[in-house]
Amino acid sequence: MKRKLLIADDETNIRLGLRAMIERQFPDRYEILFAADGAEALSLLAAEDVPFLITDIRMPVMDGIELLDRLEGLPKKPAVVILSGYDDFQYAKAAIRHQVREYLLKPIVRAELFAVLERLEEEHRASGKRELPASGIDASERLAQVLLRENAEEKEVRSRLLEAGLDWLDGEYAVGLLKLPANATDFPAMSSKLEQALGAESDWARCGVREGEQVVVARDPALFAGLMARLRGHSLGQPCLALSSRVTGMGQLRLAYSQARQASKYFLLHPDSGIIGYDAVRSLDSGCPLPEEPIRKLSNLVGLGRLPEMKRLLQQALDIRVVARCEIGYLMAVSRMLNEEVFDRVFRTYGEESVEILKLYKKAGHIENFDRFHDYYHHVEQLLERLDDYVGRVRSAHGERTDMQKAVDYLQEHYSEDVNMAVVSNHISLNYTYFSEAFKEYTGESFSSYLRKLRLRKAKELLSGTELKVYEICSLSGFDNVKHFTRVFKESEGVTPMEYRSREQPVRGGRN
């Protein structure tokens, strides 16, 4: 039976091109649907069972980012693949931070697209292999629904769990979050092995809630240790298990799940631990001060060719001795600070010229993309090296500052016109934000301050050297109106334009 795949893109050629590629590679696998914008896609997804969605980011009516937000309200969400041009960086960054399965850059590379679709197929087949219990109610599906619905009322939670035969959750139990190996692609085989490892005990249940994870709920604490022992050495790789505290009653299920998820974050620091319990990490320091100064200095050094100093600052910001004694939220916060204060700042200032750098950012921007702290650290270090080289080359391209002199010359000629920084930066073909910083570095003051002083200097020349009226001088020197001109003039010189003229007139007369 064909599965439905929705392609949402406002360009007809792209929709048709993707369909042609997919149907040639996977004949008779998909029924392909089209949407020209996010609103049309949302309507189709709400009306039909569509397991896969490929969507552009920039679309009319409703863009891809809003579509992702609106998908959260659907009872059944598709697996999402995002498409974007590398110049849509700000949009792409927002998409990355949603729970999308993959992010592909245009123009689409066939092999990458096909590999993504194969992986989504494996996951879809694995999720469909759950066996229904005798009652006809899918316990796995019910459990997943309860765990994923944060605002579900206790009465609804209890009803769903009782329908699935999970009445034993009225007693004491724990929740385990089993993280499968990163290279585990044979999900059906892993699922089968997990069922065998759990054995015939009745008081347990499991479900999948995220890619590469399984949730196991069990009354007997020995079941978790036995499960890991049976899975140890399996050819598919060794999973990690994060355990909640022991809780009692159905109303504590989501709390226990939250504890297990919190504990699972610590595998980043202890990847070889096998089992990490929430009770072992709950007392870690939650008040560690963030390394604001090293990160600020690091941001200022990008592009100056001072890599050894940058690496020392990175070592301070991500000091493993501090990270290890702090609650995991500290590391998450440091990662966000690096993204916002260093990486985002570079892209805002210098543009997004390099697709390779964008791909590096895509991974480094999310610490959950890594299984080991060591891998995250070196990925960030590599990104910093690339950004330092890139920014250095951009700066050296304008090293002689002939472009800045062109900007100054342009202002000297056009100061009386409706000129602003966007006009001048476009005139010399420089990124707006980079132009702002380069202009200040070249002239010693901001663009607005420089332009204001230039106009005031021209105004003073006209006041002292002509008999033109103040409103005429206001217009000729580039000010919007006389009131504004008078206020700015007095703030700068301490006197009004007329007072300045009366003071300068005798001087000019004496010279004549």
Buried (B, 14 or more C-beta within 10 A) or exposed (E): EEBBBBBBBBEEEBBBBBBEBBEEBBEEBBEBBBBBBBBBBBEBBBEEEBBBBBBBBBBEEBBBBBBBEBBEEEEEBBBBBBBBBBBBBEBBBBBBEBEBBBBBBBEBEEEEBBEBBEBBBBBBEBBEEBEEEEEEBBBBBBBBBBBBEEEBEEEEBBBBBBBBBBEBBBEBBBBBBBBBBEEBBBBBBBBEBBEEBBEEEEBBBBBBBEEBBBBBBBBBBEBBBBBBEBBEEBEBEBBBBBBBBBBEEBEBBBEBBBBBBBBBBBBBBBBEBBBBBBEBBEEBEEEBEEBEEBBBBBBBBBBEBBBEEBBBBBEBBBEEEBBEEBBBEBBBBBBBBBBEBBBBBBBBBBBBBBEEBBBBBBBBBBBEBBBBBEBBBEBBBEBBBBBBBBBBEBBEEBEEBEBBEBBBEBBEEBBEEEBEBEEBBEBBEBBBBBBBBBBBEBBEEBBEEBBBEBBBEBBBEBBBEEEBEBEEBBBBBBBEEBEEBBEBBBEBBEEBBEBBBEEBEEEEEEEE
